[in-house]
């Protein structure tokens, strides 16, 4: 977390580079806290009383607005539940009105406090902390608790309408969708809800995976933009887990619909002969065989991101990044218009971090801090050879989603290394039973594949491995410098590899 003055407050300055502490396990994404003044009515004074307000942002969008006293209440509750030796120190109260310098000092102290709590493996995932953020989100957006119908999309564009409460958290909504589709309890953990932005061609640009500290209905409606949607998609990377999902009819249909969609949008590369075979399997309604064939294709199970910019192998190169198979795949367009392709394995990333540039301007008091443009960068330190590490930076609005992908890949690798399994029963309610919908909705079978896009094949033929490109040192950008040791996200998967893995 970070605290910076929000648009509309009295402090003015140029764009400020704010280092993002790397996302350890359980950390959802870019959380930024800003402060300002809010005019709030009190019962003791006539008219309006000016109070300090702290705005918590997630990925550049306003999540909630809280007062110092509310944060203090959270701190006291955490101390009560976990002990003073576990909870970090909280900025003390002040008797007199704060000077501008003291306001900034408190902002910095609260920033450090919230970062420490969010990154703690116990406090950061606690129900106390998450429920505080959920309640504050609902109060800030002034959305009362009531029953509503929420529309969730499947990969094939099918709409699943579920009746929920506006105060239902992410897991509640996922449970409702699973119930509507009649997805078995032990398969729900293989899927997640994602906030996406629908593009003009019907594809989806992934914003983030919805987390337990937020209310999906409030998160999507507070954006006031119909392009933002919630989509259900598998949340694992290892294709061997497909076998678990395909054991059940609904799981098979969801996986099949997602695979067809990924092929149609060019996320999975298919040549003419492979396309003919896939279409033949579709006509025979051989869904498992369709998926088995798709598993052998390039980029199966990858998430494809919007075009962005990287400094590898040269500064300012345009790149399309895909995440999957425990790697980040780069398709780089060099300044000479050559296209190069290569992959960075997650097991060779020593650490990574997300940084941001937060603009600080003296905007109108009514302006929404959620609309401030935040420049995000993902930087990772990569083992290029046995004794040489190099930083690689990606500048993208989807940097948070990229970081979440890396973390989930590491989590999967560590579970597999320990002999565990991601198969798990979904959280049960106090009465021991999942909420089940009175009416189920079948997953519709997607239409037959369209003819393959011929323009995609030359791209693959032109590509060559990035290892053939001479490497250049990383530029001294803000994302790779001026960050303390605690800002790095250590990679346990990296620490466990040996020379035979390189």
C-alpha positions in Angstrom: 0.0 0.0 0.0 1.1 3.6 -0.5 -0.4 6.9 0.6 -0.2 9.9 -1.7 -2.2 13.2 -1.7 -5.3 12.7 -3.9 -6.5 15.1 -6.5 -8.5 17.9 -4.9 -6.4 18.3 -1.7 -4.3 21.2 -0.9 -0.9 19.6 -1.5 0.4 20.2 -5.0 3.4 18.5 -6.7 4.6 16.9 -9.8 4.0 13.2 -10.6 5.6 11.2 -7.8 7.1 7.7 -8.2 5.6 5.5 -5.5 7.3 2.1 -5.0 5.0 -0.8 -4.6 6.0 -3.4 -2.1 6.1 -6.6 -3.9 3.1 -8.8 -3.6 3.7 -11.6 -1.2 1.3 -14.6 -1.0 -2.2 -13.4 -0.3 -1.6 -9.8 -1.5 -4.3 -9.0 -4.1 -2.9 -6.2 -6.1 -1.9 -2.5 -6.2 -3.5 -0.8 -3.2 -2.9 2.9 -2.8 -4.1 5.2 0.0 -4.5 9.0 -0.5 -5.7 11.7 1.9 -7.8 14.8 1.6 -10.5 16.8 3.4 -14.1 15.8 3.4 -17.0 18.0 4.5 -19.0 15.9 6.9 -22.1 17.0 9.0 -21.8 16.6 12.8 -24.5 16.6 15.4 -22.5 19.0 17.6 -21.9 21.9 15.2 -24.1 23.8 13.0 -23.3 23.4 9.3 -20.4 21.3 8.0 -17.3 20.1 9.8 -14.0 19.4 7.9 -12.5 16.0 8.7 -9.5 14.1 7.4 -10.4 11.4 5.0 -8.1 8.6 3.6 -8.9 7.2 0.2 -7.9 3.6 -0.5 -7.4 2.8 -4.1 -7.1 -0.6 -5.8 -5.4 -0.5 -9.2 -6.0 3.2 -9.5 -9.7 3.0 -8.7 -11.2 4.3 -5.5 -12.1 1.4 -3.2 -13.2 3.2 -0.1 -12.8 6.3 2.0 -12.1 6.0 5.8 -11.2 8.3 8.7 -8.3 8.1 11.0 -10.6 6.9 13.8 -11.8 4.0 11.7 -8.3 2.9 10.9 -7.5 3.2 14.6 -10.5 1.0 15.4 -9.2 -1.6 12.9 -5.8 -1.5 14.6 -7.3 -2.0 18.1 -9.4 -4.9 16.9 -6.3 -6.6 15.3 -4.4 -6.1 18.5 -7.2 -7.7 20.5 -7.3 -10.7 18.2 -3.7 -11.3 17.4 -1.7 -9.5 20.1 0.4 -6.4 20.3 3.6 -8.3 19.3 2.1 -9.3 16.0 0.4 -6.1 14.9 2.7 -3.2 13.7 2.8 0.1 15.5 0.0 2.6 14.6 0.5 6.4 14.2 -0.4 8.1 17.5 -3.2 10.5 18.1 -2.5 14.3 18.1 -4.1 16.7 20.5 -3.8 19.8 18.4 -4.7 20.4 14.7 -2.1 18.9 12.4 0.2 21.2 10.4 0.7 20.3 6.7 4.1 18.7 7.6 2.4 16.6 10.3 -0.4 15.6 8.0 2.3 14.3 5.5 4.1 12.5 8.3 0.9 10.8 9.4 0.2 9.9 5.8 3.6 8.2 5.5 3.1 6.4 8.8 -0.3 5.1 7.8 1.1 4.0 4.5 3.8 2.0 6.2 1.2 0.6 8.6 -1.2 -0.5 6.0 1.6 -2.0 3.9 2.8 -4.0 6.9 -0.7 -5.3 7.7 -1.5 -6.2 4.2 1.8 -8.1 3.7 1.6 -10.0 6.9 0.7 -13.7 6.1 -1.7 -13.7 9.0 -3.1 -10.2 9.3 -3.3 -9.6 5.5 -5.7 -12.5 4.9 -7.6 -12.2 8.2 -11.4 -11.8 8.1 -11.1 -8.7 10.4 -9.0 -6.9 7.9 -10.9 -8.0 4.8 -14.3 -7.3 6.4 -13.1 -3.8 7.3 -12.3 -3.1 3.7 -15.6 -4.6 2.4 -17.7 -2.6 4.8 -15.8 0.6 4.1 -16.2 0.0 0.3 -19.9 -0.4 0.7 -20.3 2.7 2.9 -18.1 4.8 0.6 -20.1 4.0 -2.5 -23.3 4.5 -0.5 -24.9 1.2 -1.7 -27.4 -0.2 0.8 -27.6 -3.9 1.5 -30.3 -5.3 -0.7 -31.0 -8.2 -3.0 -29.9 -7.6 -6.6 -29.3 -9.6 -9.7 -25.7 -9.7 -10.9 -24.7 -10.7 -14.4 -21.6 -12.9 -14.6 -20.2 -13.9 -18.0 -18.8 -17.2 -19.1 -15.9 -17.4 -21.6 -18.4 -18.1 -24.5 -20.3 -14.9 -23.8 -23.1 -16.7 -22.0 -24.7 -14.6 -19.2 -25.3 -16.2 -15.9 -27.7 -14.1 -13.7 -27.5 -14.7 -10.0 -29.5 -13.3 -7.1 -27.1 -12.0 -4.4 -26.9 -9.3 -1.8 -25.0 -6.2 -2.6 -22.9 -7.0 0.6 -21.9 -10.4 -0.7 -18.1 -10.9 -0.9 -16.3 -12.5 -3.8 -16.5 -16.1 -2.4 -20.3 -15.7 -1.9 -20.7 -14.6 -5.5 -18.5 -17.4 -6.8 -20.6 -19.8 -4.8 -23.8 -18.4 -6.2 -22.5 -18.8 -9.8 -21.3 -22.4 -9.1 -24.8 -23.2 -7.6 -26.5 -21.7 -10.7 -24.4 -23.9 -13.0 -24.6 -26.9 -10.7 -20.8 -27.1 -10.5 -19.8 -29.6 -7.8 -18.4 -28.2 -4.5 -14.9 -29.7 -4.9 -14.5 -28.1 -8.4 -15.4 -24.6 -7.4 -11.8 -23.9 -6.1 -10.5 -24.5 -9.7 -12.4 -21.3 -10.9 -12.2 -17.6 -10.0 -14.1 -14.4 -10.8 -12.2 -11.8 -12.8 -12.9 -8.1 -13.4 -12.5 -7.6 -17.1 -13.0 -4.8 -19.7 -14.8 -5.9 -22.8 -13.2 -4.7 -26.0 -15.0 -3.8 -29.3 -14.2 -7.2 -30.9 -15.8 -9.1 -28.0 -12.5 -10.1 -26.3 -11.7 -9.3 -22.7 -8.9 -7.3 -21.2 -8.2 -8.6 -17.7 -8.1 -6.0 -15.0 -7.6 -8.2 -11.9 -8.8 -11.3 -10.1 -11.5 -10.3 -7.6 -10.3 -10.7 -4.0 -11.9 -11.4 -0.6 -11.5 -7.8 0.5 -14.1 -6.5 -2.0 -17.7 -6.8 -2.9 -18.0 -7.8 -6.6 -21.3 -6.0 -7.1 -20.0 -2.8 -5.6 -16.7 -3.1 -7.4 -18.2 -3.4 -10.9 -21.1 -0.9 -10.5 -18.9 1.8 -8.9 -16.9 2.0 -12.1 -20.0 3.4 -13.9 -18.9 1.9 -17.2 -20.8 -0.9 -18.9 -17.6 -2.1 -20.5 -16.5 -3.5 -17.2 -17.8 -7.0 -16.5 -17.2 -10.0 -14.2 -16.2 -13.3 -15.9 -15.8 -16.8 -14.6 -12.6 -18.5 -15.7 -10.4 -21.3 -14.6 -7.8 -20.1 -12.1 -5.0 -22.7 -12.4 -2.0 -23.0 -14.8 -1.0 -26.6 -14.9 -3.0 -28.4 -17.6 -2.8 -31.7 -15.7 -5.5 -30.3 -13.5 -7.8 -30.3 -16.5 -8.3 -34.0 -15.8 -10.0 -33.1 -12.4 -12.2 -30.5 -14.0 -13.3 -32.8 -16.9 -14.5 -35.5 -14.5 -17.8 -33.7 -14.2 -20.1 -32.6 -17.0 -20.3 -28.9 -15.9 -16.6 -28.6 -15.4 -16.0 -30.1 -18.8 -18.5 -27.7 -20.5 -16.8 -24.7 -18.8 -13.4 -25.8 -19.8 -14.5 -26.5 -23.4 -16.2 -23.1 -23.7 -13.1 -21.4 -22.5 -10.8 -23.3 -24.9 -13.0 -22.5 -27.9 -13.1 -18.8 -26.9 -9.3 -18.7 -26.5 -8.9 -20.2 -30.0 -11.4 -17.8 -31.5 -9.6 -14.8 -30.0 -6.2 -16.0 -31.2 -4.8 -16.7 -27.7 -4.1 -20.3 -28.8 -2.2 -20.6 -32.1 -3.8 -23.0 -34.6 -2.7 -23.8 -38.1 -5.1 -24.9 -40.9 -4.7 -28.7 -40.3 -5.1 -28.4 -36.5 -8.1 -26.2 -37.1 -9.7 -28.8 -39.4 -9.1 -31.5 -36.7 -10.6 -29.3 -34.0 -13.7 -28.5 -36.0 -14.2 -32.2 -36.8 -14.1 -33.0 -33.1 -16.6 -30.2 -32.5 -19.0 -31.7 -35.0 -18.7 -35.0 -33.3 -19.3 -33.3 -29.9 -16.1 -34.9 -28.7 -15.3 -32.2 -26.0 -12.7 -34.1 -24.1 -10.8 -35.0 -27.3 -11.1 -31.4 -28.4 -9.5 -30.2 -25.2 -6.8 -32.9 -25.4 -5.8 -31.7 -28.9 -5.9 -28.1 -27.7 -3.5 -28.9 -24.9 -0.8 -29.7 -27.4 -1.2 -26.4 -29.1 1.0 -23.3 -28.6 -0.2 -21.0 -25.8 -2.9 -23.3 -24.5 -3.9 -22.1 -21.0 -2.2 -18.8 -21.4 -3.6 -15.4 -20.6 -2.9 -12.8 -23.3 -2.4 -9.2 -22.3 -2.9 -6.0 -24.1 0.0 -4.6 -26.2 2.4 -2.7 -23.9 6.1 -1.5 -23.7 9.2 -3.2 -22.4 12.9 -2.3 -22.0 14.0 -5.8 -23.2 16.0 -6.3 -25.3 16.0 -2.6 -26.0 14.3 0.3 -24.3 10.9 1.3 -25.7 10.1 -1.9 -27.5 6.4 -2.8 -28.1 5.5 -6.2 -26.7 2.6 -8.6 -26.4 2.9 -10.5 -23.2 1.2 -13.9 -22.5 1.3 -15.7 -19.1 1.1 -19.4 -18.9 3.1 -22.7 -18.5 5.0 -21.1 -15.6 6.5 -18.4 -17.8 5.9 -14.9 -19.4 6.1 -15.1 -23.1 7.2 -12.0 -25.0 6.4 -11.2 -28.7 8.6 -8.1 -29.1 8.5 -5.7 -32.0 12.0 -4.2 -32.2 12.6 -0.6 -33.5 13.7 -2.1 -36.9 10.2 -3.7 -37.1 11.7 -7.2 -36.5 9.5 -9.5 -34.4 11.3 -11.6 -31.8 9.8 -14.1 -29.4 11.0 -15.7 -26.2 10.0 -16.7 -22.7 11.0 -15.9 -19.2 10.5 -18.9 -16.8 9.1 -18.0 -13.4 11.6 -20.4 -11.8 14.4 -18.1 -13.0 12.9 -14.9 -11.6 14.7 -14.1 -8.3 12.1 -11.5 -7.4 9.7 -9.0 -8.9 7.8 -5.9 -7.9 5.1 -3.4 -9.2 5.7 0.3 -9.1 3.6 3.2 -10.0 3.7 6.9 -10.9 0.9 8.7 -9.1 0.0 12.2 -10.4 -0.5 14.8 -7.8 -2.4 17.8 -9.0 -4.6 20.5 -7.5 -7.8 19.3 -9.3 -11.3 20.5 -8.6 -12.6 19.4 -5.2 -15.3 17.4 -6.7 -13.1 15.4 -8.9 -12.9 11.7 -8.4 -9.6 10.3 -7.2 -10.5 7.0 -8.8 -10.1 8.6 -12.2 -6.5 9.6 -11.7 -4.2 7.9 -14.3 -1.7 5.7 -12.6 1.3 4.5 -14.6 2.1 0.9 -13.6 5.2 -1.1 -14.2 6.2 -4.7 -13.4 9.9 -5.3 -13.0 11.5 -8.7 -12.4 15.1 -9.8 -11.9 15.9 -12.7 -14.2 18.7 -15.2 -14.2 20.0 -14.8 -17.7 22.8 -17.2 -17.2 24.3 -19.1 -14.2 26.0 -16.0 -12.7 24.2 -13.1 -14.3 20.9 -11.5 -13.1 19.2 -8.7 -15.1 16.1 -6.6 -14.5 13.4 -6.6 -17.1 10.6 -4.0 -17.0 7.1 -4.1 -18.5 5.1 -0.9 -18.5 1.4 -1.8 -18.6 -2.0 -0.9 -17.0 -2.3 -4.6 -16.4 0.9 -4.9 -14.3 -1.1 -5.9 -11.3 -2.7 -8.8 -13.1 0.7 -9.9 -14.4 2.1 -9.9 -10.9 -0.9 -11.9 -9.6 -0.3 -14.4 -12.4 3.3 -14.8 -11.4 2.4 -15.3 -7.7 -0.2 -17.9 -8.5 2.3 -19.8 -10.7 4.7 -19.9 -7.9 2.0 -21.0 -5.5 1.1 -23.9 -7.8 4.7 -24.9 -8.2 5.3 -25.0 -4.4 2.1 -27.0 -3.8 3.2 -29.5 -6.4 6.8 -29.6 -5.0 5.4 -30.4 -1.6 3.2 -33.2 -3.0 0.0 -31.4 -2.4 -3.0 -30.8 -4.6 -5.1 -27.7 -5.4 -8.2 -29.8 -5.2 -10.1 -28.6 -2.2 -13.7 -28.4 -0.9 -15.2 -24.9 -1.2 -15.7 -23.0 2.0 -18.9 -24.1 3.7 -21.3 -21.9 5.6 -22.0 -22.1 9.3 -24.8 -24.5 8.7 -22.5 -26.9 6.9 -24.1 -26.5 3.5 -23.5 -24.5 0.4 -26.2 -22.2 -0.9 -27.9 -23.9 -3.8 -29.9 -22.2 -6.4 -33.5 -23.2 -6.9 -32.9 -23.3 -10.6 -29.9 -24.4 -12.5 -28.5 -23.0 -15.8 -26.7 -25.2 -18.3 -23.5 -24.1 -20.0 -24.3 -23.5 -23.6 -22.1 -25.2 -26.2 -20.2 -22.6 -28.3 -20.7 -22.5 -32.1 -18.3 -24.2 -34.4 -14.9 -22.5 -34.9 -14.6 -19.9 -37.6 -12.0 -20.2 -40.4 -8.5 -19.7 -39.0 -7.1 -16.2 -39.2 -4.3 -16.4 -41.9 -2.7 -13.2 -40.6 -1.7 -15.0 -37.4 0.6 -17.6 -39.0 3.2 -15.2 -40.5 3.6 -13.7 -37.0 4.8 -17.1 -35.7 7.0 -17.7 -38.7 8.7 -14.4 -38.4 9.4 -14.9 -34.8 12.7 -16.1 -33.4 14.0 -16.8 -30.0 15.0 -13.7 -27.9 18.2 -15.6 -26.9 19.5 -14.7 -30.4 19.2 -11.0 -29.6 22.2 -9.4 -27.9 21.2 -8.4 -24.4 21.6 -4.8 -23.2 21.8 -3.6 -19.7 18.5 -2.4 -18.2 18.0 1.4 -18.1 18.0 3.1 -14.8 14.2 3.6 -14.7 12.2 4.3 -11.5 10.9 0.8 -11.5 14.3 -0.8 -11.1 15.8 1.7 -8.7 15.3 3.7 -5.5 13.5 0.8 -3.9 14.5 -0.7 -0.5 15.2 -4.3 0.1 11.8 -4.8 1.6 10.2 -3.8 -1.6 11.2 -7.0 -3.4 9.0 -10.0 -3.8 11.2 -13.1 -3.2 10.4 -16.1 -5.3 10.4 -19.4 -3.3 10.4 -21.3 -6.6 13.6 -19.6 -7.6 15.3 -20.4 -4.3 14.6 -24.1 -4.8 16.1 -24.6 -8.3 19.5 -26.1 -8.9 22.0 -26.0 -11.8 20.2 -28.9 -13.5 17.1 -26.7 -13.9 18.9 -23.9 -15.7 
